């Protein structure tokens, strides 16, 4: 199923999230319109923070269908994503105006769009590492447009593409391109024009949220241009470990790590999170992973995921039965089991690995935090919206999915990530399901 992952944070007593801009919400968010001149304000794009520039003449990209401007990428071997985004800029300018701008790598041929860190941009005060994570600056001179971003990844599995987002912003804000679905299937909207100019300007922007992922990305190629990216340090390994039920040693010698059916038999599809042997097995695999002798499927960099297999927790062993709470409803009946395990695991990890964190997926019948729960500071939570964000126009449904976000923030003292199923409820209806205003309301601070 398709899903969107986001980062949530408390702002003015309300949780704010950022999603890929699949409808009308853009992911590159900044502070306010203060100090932004009208020529940088575009109704359907995020505002940017503007700095003063001395020269006031616009930079002409294309004039009456003609251009001598080049696109100069400073890295001789740029990332695959940046290369695709630069090629898209070239393609969009050509389709819009008829002028095809040549692309050069590793050198500047003015007049030019200069992309990436270089000596010339540094002299203008544009240095990628000085930008916020995934941030960029765009600055014009009489002979060039400079775009420099922060491309430093914060950790294993993370990406940072500040320079690429600056190129996308130029394409949207000044060329007038929009992406609504797959570009090669007619989902790209391009303004037909004979001339394109960029006003004299210097501005900066950076995403407010650092997990803006859409899966599976390969089925939605436009999301790259909509800033699909992950630069948050805690990354989930969902529904892992999934391979233990195939492990003959575990099946034979550790039957107690598996969930217990009502008749007392083992359910090998998931695990018993109350049994001490389960914690022992996790720690053995964690030790082997960091020793480099065996890779653990539930670890990514310094993040250790707690994410049961894709079914609800229904273990009937005495310890789990004691912690099971039917009164907490279908979103919280097993939450005490998972909080207990996550707490014990985090404490064990903290004793041996001071720099590691635990990431717990709140999902199924452990979506809600138990009342009054407090988890160690090295625990982070990703919450799954169990109703589908499109249904949040109904106050009762919005409240039901907002409560776990607020509760887990209170329980951990940390920001949370959120997982949303974008296919709900579209997979249950026979007509297009439009919900742009629901998204706007939910994302607003």
N, C-alpha and C positions, 0 to 999 in steps of 0.2 A: 504494500500500500504506500501511497505517497505520503510524505510527512514534511513538516517544516519545523526546524529547531530554532529557538531564539533564546536570548538572554533577557531575564526580567530584573527589574530593580525598583525599589520603592522611591516614588517621587510624589511629594505632596499627598502622602497617605494613600496613594493609588499605585498599583503596579503597572509599569509601562513596558511594552515589548516592541521589538522591531522585526518585521517580516520582509522577505523578498518582495519587491514591488510588482506582484503579479496582477494587481488591478490598478490602483492609482497611488499606492503608498510607496515612497522611495525610501531606501535604506540609509542613504547618506544624510544624516540629520545633523543640524547644527543649532546654534543658540537662538538667534532672533533676527528680525529684519533690521535692527538698529544699525545704521551706518552702511546699509546696502543701497546703492543707487538703483533707480528704476530699470536701467538697462541690464542689470543682473538678475532682476526679479522675474521669474517665470512662474505662472500660476500653479502649474502642476508639478513643480520641482521644489526641493527643499531649499530654504534660504541658506546663504553662505556668509561667512565673516569676511568683510572687506578691509583691506589696508589701502593707504593713500599711495598714488603713483604720481611722479612729477610730470611725465609726458601725457598729453591728452588726445593724441591722434589715434583713431582706430587702426587695427591691424587687418588689412584686407586679405582674407583667405582666397576668395575667388571674386573676380570682377568681370561681369558680363560673360560668364562661362569660361573665362580664361584665368590661368594662375601660373605663377612661377615659384610658388611656395613648395618646399619639400617637407617630408616627415622624417625627422632624424632621431633614431633610437640610439641612446648613448651606449647601451650594452651591446657588444658584438653578438652575444648569445643570450637574448632575453628569455624570460620564462615563457612557457607555451601559452599561458593565459594572456600575458601582455602581447605576445605576437598576434594572437587571434583578435584581441581588442584593437590593436593598431591597424590590422588589415580591415577590420570592420569600419574603422574611421575612414580609411581610404575609400572603401566601397561606398559608404554612405554619402561622402562628399561627391563622389563621381555620379551616383544615381540622382543626387539632389540637383547638381549644377552642370554635370557633363564634364567637369574638369577632374582628371586623375592625377593626384599628387604622388610623385615618386617617393619611395621609402629607402632610406639609407641607414646603415648600421655602423655605429662606432665613430661617426664623423658628423660635423655640422656643415651644411651648405645653405647659407641664408639667401633669401628669407625662408624661415623654417618654423615648424612646430618641433621644438626640442624636448624630447621625452626622456626623463631620468637624470640622475645626478651627473654633473660634469663640472669642469673648472669654471665655465662661463656662468652656469646657474649659481654656483657657490659665491661668485663675486656679486651676484644680485641678492644674496642672503637666503637663497633657497637650498636647504640641505635636508635630505630625506630623513636622516636619523633624528633631526630636531622636531619632526612632526609627531603628532599623536599616533598611536597605533592605527595603521591603515589610513592615516591622514595624507592630504596632499596640498600643495600650493600651486596656483596657476598665476603667472605674471607675464604681462606683455611688455615688449620694448618696440622701438620703431622697426626692428628687423626680425623679431622672433616672438613666439609664444613659448614660454618655458613651463613645463609641467614636471614637478618633482614630488615624489611621495615616499612615505615610510613603508619599505618592503621587508622589514625585519620581522621574521616569524617569532612568536613568543615561546614556542615549544614544539615537541614532537607531534606530528600530525596536524599542526596549525599552519595556516597560510596568512600572509599579509600582502596586500596588493594595492598599496596606496597610490603608486604611480598609475596603475591600470585604471583605478577609479577616477583619477584626474582626467585621463583620456576619455573615459565614458562621459564624464560631466561636460567636457568640451563638445562632444558629439550631441549630447542632449540639449544643452543650454544654448548653443550657438548655431549648430547645424540644424537642430530641430528634429532629431531622430527619436523615435519611441519604439519599444519592443513590447508586444502584447502576447505573442506566442512564437513558435519556432520561426525565425527569420526567413528560412528558405521555403516555408509553407505559407508565405504571405503575411506573417505576423509582424513584420517590420513596417513602421509608418515613417515615410520620408517626405519632407516638404519639398515641393518643386520650386526652384528659385534660380536666378541667374547669378546672384552675388551673395557672398557670405562675408561678414566682417565681425571682428571681435572688438568690442570697445576697449579703450585703454583701461586696464584693470589689474588688480592684484588681490586674489582672494584665497581663502583656505576653507577646507571642510574635512570632516572625519566622521565615520559612522559612530552613532551613539551606542550601538550594540554590536557585540563582536562574534555572536553566533547567528549567522543568517544563512542557514543551509536548507536546501530543498533536495529531497531524495525521491526517486533516482534522478540525478542531474542529467544523465545522458538522454532521458526522454523529454527534457525540457531545456533545449539548448539556449533559449533566450535568457535563462536565469544568470548566465555569466555576465551579461550586460546589465542585469539588474542587481549586481553586486552580491551574488551568492558567494559566501565566504565564511571561514571559520578561523578566528584569531583568538578565541577564548582558550585559556590554558587547560581547563578540565574538559576532556572529550570522552563521551560515553562509548563503551563497547556493549551494545545492546544485546540482551538475552544470552549472556555468556556467564559461565562456560557451558557451551552446548554439546561438547564432545565427551563429557564424563560418562554419559549413558552407554558409550561405545568402549569405554576403558575396561578391559577384562579384569584387571587387577582391582579396580574400584568395585565392579559388580560382584566380584567374588569375595574380596577381603574387607570392603567398606560398605556393606549394604545399608548401614545405618545413615549414610549421608543422603539417601534418597527419600523422597516424600512417602509417607505411609498411607495406604488406602484404608477406607473404613473397615475392610475385612482383615486388616493387618498385613497384607501383602505390600511389596514395594512398588511404587510408581516411579519408574526410571525416567520419566519425561521431565521431572524437576527435582528439587532437593529439599531436604529437611533443614531449615535454617536455625532450628533450635538445638540440634544435636551438636555436642562439642566436637565430634569428629569432623563435621562439616567445616567448622572454623579451622581446625587443625589442617585439613586438606587445602583450604584456601591459602593458609600461611606457608605450607610446604611449596605450593606452586608459585607463590609470590617470591619466596626465597630463591627458588630455582631460576625464576625469570631474571631477577636482579643479579644473580650470580652468573648469568649467561649460559646456563646448562639446559634450559628448557623454556620455550616461549609460552606465556600464559595468555590465552585469548581474551581475558577480561582486563588486561593492562594496556594502557597507551601512555608511554612516557612516564611521567610521575603520577599518573592518575589510575587508580584501581577502581573498577566499576563493580557495583552491586546491582545486578539486573537479572532477576529470575527469568526463566524461559517463558515463552509467550502464552502462558496460561495463568489463571488465578492460583493463589496459594490455598491449598485445602488439605494440609497435612493433618493426619489424625493421631499422631504420636501424643503421649501424655503432655509433653512440654509445650508443643504447639497448640494443643487443645486448650491448655490453661491460658495461653496468651490470645487465642482467637476471641474476637469481640463481635458477635453478630449484631449487637445493638448499634455498631458504628456504620451499618449499612453496606451496600455493595461497593462503595469506594473506600471503605476503611476497616473492614472486618479483619484483615490480616496485617494491618499496619503495625500493631505492637510486636508481632513476630519479626518483621523486617527492621524495625527500629532497634529492637534488642540485638539482632545479629549485626547490623551496621555499627552500632555502638561498640560491641565487643571486638569486631574486626578493626575498627579505627583505633581502639586502644592498643591492640596488639601491634598494629602497624606503627603507631606512634613510638612505641618502645624501641623498635628496630630501625625505622626509616623516618627520620625527622622531617624530610622534605617531600614526603608523599601525601597525596590527598585521596579521599574516598568520594566517589560520585555515585549516588544512589538514584535510580529511576523510580519515581513514584508513579505507579501504574496499576491497572486492574483493581483488585480489591485491597490494594495498599497505596492508593492515590492520596488519601487524606492523612494528615499527620494526627497521631493520637493527641488528645487534649492534654496540654501542658508538657508535651514532649520537648526535651532539650538534648541536642546532639553535640558531640565534640566539635571544636572549631575546625578540625581538618576534614569535616564532612560537608560536601556540597550536594545539592539535590537538583535533579531535572524532573519537572512535573509534566505529565501527559494530560492535555485537555481531553477529557473522555467523552465530550459531547460534540465536538467539532465547532470551530470558531464561527462558522456561518450561522449557527443557531443562537449566537449571543444577543440577537435582537430581542430575545425573550428574557426579561429580567431574572426570572427564576433560574434559567439555564446559565446565564452569565454568573450569577451569584454562586451556583454550585461549582463552577470551574475556577472562579476567582478565589474561593475560600482555601483550597489547597495551596495556591501560590502564597497567599498571605500567611498561612499556618506554617509552611516550611521555611519561609524567611524568618519568622519568629523563632522557630525551633533551632535553626542553625546560626542565625545572625549573619548569614551570607546571602549574596544575590543568588537567584536560582535561574536555571535554564528552563525553557518550556518547549515541549514537543506538541505540535498541532497536526492533526490529520486533515490535510486539505481536501481529501476525497470525501469527507463527511459534510453534509448529507447528499452530495452530488451523486454518490453511488446508489442512492435509494430513491431518486426521483427521475422522471422521464424528460425533464426540460432543463435548460440552463439555469443554474442557481447563482444569481448575482448578489453580492453582499459588500460592495465597496464602502457604504456608509457604516456598516457594522465594524469593518476593519478600522476605519478612521476613528470611530468612537473608542474602540478598544485600545488603539495605539496612542491616543492622545494622553498627555500627562494630567 
